[in-house]
Amino acid sequence: MKKIFILLVFCSLISAIFAQVTLDPRYHTNEEIYDEIMQLQADNPDIVMVEQIGTTLGAVPYRDPMPIWGVKISDNVAVDEDEPAVMYAGQVHAEEVLGVEITMWMLQEIVQHRNQTPYSIWISEIEMWFVPTYNPEGLEVVMNGWDESWRKNQRDNNLNGILDLIQGPGNDVDGVDLNRNYGWNWIHGNVLGSTSGEELGDYYRGPGPFSEGGTQTIKSLAEQQHRSEERFSRNAETDIVCR
């Protein structure tokens, strides 16, 4: 029976420090993530598959929707097999750029040592999904140096057509904290007991659960794998009856 496990690679950097420095260019931009994973697929098409698994919602007029990329590693990479699925979700908060770096390192490490244990076993026995970032809008803000302490996406909350941000930690008007945009306990928001979705700030949960493209993408990928699990389970039951 197929099962999916989701591992979140959350590596926070201290916002106060971020507000005072410019990020080292060694950290991946959105463009560098794309170029690297496409090259990885081109060099290893038998075990690596890159797929656009969703998009951000954008913020008209200053931000078009941005693609969210997933990378699958498996021995029969183009086939949805009856194997456990593991998803590594890298960056959710914009300033947590180490989540991107760890996820990208894992991709390179597994592929480069594909014939060595334990990687050869993983490739044979499970389906691995890697999502370097599902907040490319936030990564753009941080890597462009607009605000290295930014944690949210670029939702235009006040609908004024510009991205309102304040350098350093603070009560930024725009953006949604994707890590607080999931359905579980969404009603509590950032303040225990709060039942209003109107509070804005660095930890703003959004106008509703799963209102953002990033969280919708993660939810969709997880549900896709669970539907596969249910299908495989039904097939297994049919096989038993036929025998």
ABEGO torsion letter per residue (X at the ends): XBBBBBBBBBBBBBAAAAAABBBBAABBBAAAAAAAAAAAAAABAAABBBBBAEBBAEBOAABBBBBBBBBBBBABAABBBBBBBBBBBBBABAABAAAAAAAAAAAAAAAAAAABOAAAAAAAABBBBBBABABAAAAAAAAAGABAABABBABBAAGAGBBBBBBEBEBBABEBBAAAABABGAAAEABBGBABAABBEAABAEABBGABAAAAAAAAAAAAAAAAAAAAAAAAAAAAAAX
